[in-house]
Amino acid sequence: MIYVPESHQHGLFEIEKVAEGPAHHIPNRTGPKLQDEVRCPVPAGSVIFHHSSTPHCSAVNRSNAWRRAHSFTMQLLTRASEIELLNQELSLEID
């Protein structure tokens, strides 16, 4: 994985759509001065966690196997969506 250290402290970045290449969108990094990207090797079968506002990417998959990813988010109930239907369909309240 490739990360931009401490970038989550700047909030969400605007997204630019890209017609070509392996990614369909990239963060617009013309805002605050960010640190250089850091490569973080992740062995096959590993689990990683990072802040959802951290720009990240991975190198091209050169294997014959699919890469799999699952995304989970956790937030306080006070940070629920303004769209009630999303809260009902996508949220699981845990005590």
C-alpha positions as CSV (number, residue, x, y, z in Angstrom):
1,M,0.0,0.0,0.0
2,I,1.0,3.6,-0.5
3,Y,-0.1,6.2,2.0
4,V,0.3,9.9,2.5
5,P,1.3,10.3,6.2
6,E,-0.9,12.6,8.3
7,S,-3.1,13.5,5.3
8,H,-6.2,12.4,7.3
9,Q,-5.8,15.6,9.4
10,H,-6.8,17.8,6.4
11,G,-10.3,16.3,6.0
12,L,-11.8,15.1,2.8
13,F,-10.1,15.9,-0.5
14,E,-11.9,16.8,-3.7
15,I,-11.9,14.0,-6.2
16,E,-10.8,14.2,-9.8
17,K,-12.3,11.8,-12.3
18,V,-9.7,10.0,-14.4
19,A,-10.7,8.4,-17.7
20,E,-7.6,6.3,-18.2
21,G,-5.4,4.2,-15.9
22,P,-6.2,1.7,-13.2
23,A,-8.0,4.2,-10.9
24,H,-11.2,6.0,-11.9
25,H,-10.7,8.8,-9.4
26,I,-7.8,10.4,-7.5
27,P,-7.7,13.0,-4.8
28,N,-6.9,16.6,-5.8
29,R,-3.8,17.4,-3.9
30,T,-3.5,21.1,-4.8
31,G,-4.7,22.1,-1.3
32,P,-2.5,21.9,1.8
33,K,1.2,20.9,1.7
34,L,1.3,17.2,2.3
35,Q,4.1,14.8,3.1
36,D,5.7,12.5,0.5
37,E,4.0,9.2,-0.1
38,V,5.3,6.2,1.9
39,R,5.3,2.6,0.7
40,C,4.1,0.1,3.3
41,P,4.5,-3.5,2.2
42,V,1.5,-5.7,3.1
43,P,2.0,-9.5,3.0
44,A,-0.7,-11.5,1.1
45,G,-3.6,-12.4,3.4
46,S,-2.9,-9.5,5.8
47,V,-5.5,-7.1,7.2
48,I,-4.8,-3.4,7.3
49,F,-6.6,-0.5,8.9
50,H,-6.4,3.2,8.0
51,H,-8.4,6.4,8.5
52,S,-11.0,6.8,5.8
53,S,-9.7,10.3,4.9
54,T,-6.2,9.0,4.2
55,P,-5.4,9.0,0.5
56,H,-4.0,5.6,-0.4
57,C,-3.4,3.3,-3.3
58,S,-1.7,0.1,-4.2
59,A,0.6,-0.9,-7.1
60,V,-0.8,-2.7,-10.1
61,N,-1.8,-6.3,-9.4
62,R,0.5,-8.4,-11.6
63,S,-0.8,-11.7,-10.3
64,N,-3.5,-13.9,-11.8
65,A,-5.5,-13.7,-8.6
66,W,-8.1,-11.1,-7.7
67,R,-7.5,-8.6,-5.0
68,R,-10.2,-8.5,-2.4
69,A,-11.1,-5.6,-0.1
70,H,-13.7,-5.1,2.5
71,S,-14.5,-1.6,3.8
72,F,-15.9,-1.1,7.3
73,T,-16.6,2.2,8.9
74,M,-17.3,3.0,12.5
75,Q,-18.7,6.3,13.8
76,L,-20.6,7.7,16.8
77,L,-24.4,7.7,16.6
78,T,-24.3,11.5,16.7
79,R,-22.5,11.4,13.4
80,A,-25.3,9.6,11.5
81,S,-26.2,10.5,8.0
82,E,-28.7,13.3,7.4
83,I,-30.4,10.8,5.0
84,E,-32.5,8.6,7.4
85,L,-32.9,5.8,4.9
86,L,-29.1,5.3,4.8
87,N,-29.1,5.1,8.6
88,Q,-31.8,2.4,8.6
89,E,-30.3,0.3,5.7
90,L,-26.6,0.7,6.2
91,S,-26.0,1.2,9.9
92,L,-25.8,-1.4,12.7
93,E,-26.1,0.0,16.2
94,I,-23.8,-1.7,18.7
95,D,-24.0,-1.1,22.4
